[in-house]
Amino acid sequence: MSLLEKAKSHYRAKLEAEPRKIEIPEWDETAYIKPGLNLRQLGEIMELSQSGKVAEAMALTLVYRLIDESGKPLFRKAERLEIMRSVDPDVLARVVGEINEADPDDEDVEGN
């Protein structure tokens, strides 16, 4: 197996990992954290963050990572500005922090 095939296999395994449950009592919601992003999405979040647009990066993290139990996104990209204006920033920060903590490590990906 080539190095590229190994890298692709690892990424597929990460994306196929079981979404992790997150309770958001302020919203009376049980959501799930999508186990990974593609490089374009990650780059978009990082670019916003590095250019000082941290709030927009956080809102985009919710858009790309929060899903329902069937895998459907809970927010749309078009809603990110409304999220920034109308959602409690303390809750937003906590949820984004939990999303970032929930990223699967290599042992999770390998199924150990």
Secondary structure, DSSP 4 states (H G I P E B T S, - for coil): --HHHHHHHHHHHHHTSPPEEEEEGGGTEEEEE-S---HHHHHHHHHHHHTT-HHHHHHHHHHHHEE-TTS-BSS-GGGHHHHHHHS-HHHHHHHHHHHHHT---HHHHHT-
